[in-house]
């Protein structure tokens, strides 16, 4: 499945510029307790936000190519977002241009927001996270971020392993799993 704007279309600089030629989202799954979702073998590109998920659980995301895109995340999750497997995907040239904290990239995978947040039981492995744009993107939070200290949103039972991070820079180019228990990050 090929989802997105025309190849070569871009979202301009500075951050916040309207991008009338770029679709807002690739996949949007919000409200209504979605479950048992499979997203595979897709190219989600030239959109602002490739995937937004809210109240979605029991999901497999595999063998996709995310990017390029122009948002603060490639996958954004909020509310109840439990039991996900994200494996064997390519995340290439995602996120907005560098800027002040809060205006540039949060995380390629960012799961933390919403009242009643629950974001447990994720497994992320075998993925490539790559940025080829020299000095363009700064990760202000992480490459993969789950949970939030500010909102006391904690995650448990996350496994992040055997991923490749390349060409990504910034003070927080890492994996951040906030609070909870039984979280493992290794061999990345």
N, C-alpha and C positions, 0 to 999 in steps of 0.2 A: 504494500500500500504506500503510495507517495502522497504525503500531505504537506501543503505549505504554499508559499508564494513562488513567484517565478524565480528560477535559478538565477543567481547573480543579483537579485534585489537585496537591498540593504536598508537598515534603519539608521538614520543619520546621527551625527554627533552635533550638539551635546545631548546628554541624557535628558529625556523628557520631550525631545522634539517629536512632533506628530509624525507618524509614519503611515500615510494613507495607502501605500502600496503593499503593506505587510499585514497578513491576517493576524488577528489577536492571538489565537490559540490553535494548536494542533488537535489534541484530545482534551476535552473538558468533561470531567465526571464529577458533578456536584449535587449535593442534597439528595436524599432519598435512599440512603443505605444500599449503595451498589455493592455487589459481592460476586465472587467467582468470575473475575475479569481476566482475559488473556489479551495482551497486546504484543504482537510479534511480527518480525520480518517487515518492518515499516521504516520509511525514511521521513522523519519529521523535520522540516527545514524551512528557513526563510519565514519564520513566524516570530511574534514577540515572545510567547510562552509556549513551549512545546507540549507540556502536559500539566494540567491542574487537576488535583484530586481532593475531594472533600467528602467525608463520610463514605469512604471506599475501603473495603477490606477483602482479603483473600484474592490477591492480584499477582499475576506473573507478567513481567515485562522482560522480553528476551529477543536477542538478535535484531535490534533496532539500531538505526543511526539517527542520533539527535544532533541537529545543527546544520548550518549556523542558525543562531537565534539571538534575540535581543530582549532579554528580560533579566531579572535578578536570579532566576533559577532555570534549569531545564525541566526538572520535575519539582513541582511545589505541592506539598501535602498539608492538609489541616483538618481539624476536628478529629473524628475517629478514622484512623488510617492504619489499621493493624494488618499483620500477616501478609507482607509483600516479599516477593523474590524478584530482584533486579539483577539479571545475569547476562553476560556475553553481549553487551551493548557497546556502541561507540558514542561518546559524548565529545563532539568536536566543535570548537569555536562557538561556545554558548556564552551568554551573558552580555550585559551592557558595557560600554566603555568605562574606563577607570574614572573615578570621581570621589567625592567625599563619602565617608561611611554612610550607608543607607541609600546611596545613589548608584553604586556599582555592584558587582556581583556578590550575592549572598553565598550561594553554594550551588553546584550543579544539581545536587539532590538536596532540597531543603524541606524538612518536615518538622513543624514546630508550632503552628499557629492555631488559634481558635479557642473559644470557650469550651470547656469539657474535653480538652485535647487528650487523645490517646493515640500513641504512635509506637506500639510495641511489636515485637516479633518480625523483624526485617532481616533479610539475608541479601547482601550485595556482594557479588563476586564475579571475577572474569571480565570486568569492564575496562575499557580504555577511556580515560579522561585526558583530553589533549587540547591545547590551545596553540595555534600556529601563528597568532598575531603578536609579533614582538612588542613588548611594553604596552600592550593595549588593555589587558584585563588585570584587575587586582581582585583577588578573593578577599573580601572584608570579613568573612565569617569562617568559611571552610570550603573544602571540595565537597564533602558530604557532611551535613549538619542535621542533627535530630534533637529536639527538645529546646528549651529556652530557660535560662536562669531568670530573666526578667519577668516571665509569666509563671514561674514555678511549674513548667511543663517538662516532665521527665520521661525518659524512655528506658525500656528494659528488653533484654533478649535480642539484641542486635548483633549480627555477625557481619563484619566487613573484612574481606580477605581476597588475596590474589587479584587485586586490581592494579592497573598501571596508571600513574599520574605523570604527565609529561608536559613541559612548556607552561605550566601554571605557576604563577608567582603571587606574591602578596604576603602580608604578615601572618595570615591564617591559612596558608595552603596546607590543609591537614584534614583529618577526620575529627569531628567534634560530636560526641554522644553525651548529652547532658543528663546527669543524675541516674536514677534507676539502678538496676542490677543485672548481672549476667551479660554484660556487653563485651564483645571481643573484637579487637582490631588487630590484624596481623598479616604479615607477608605482602604488604602493598608496596 
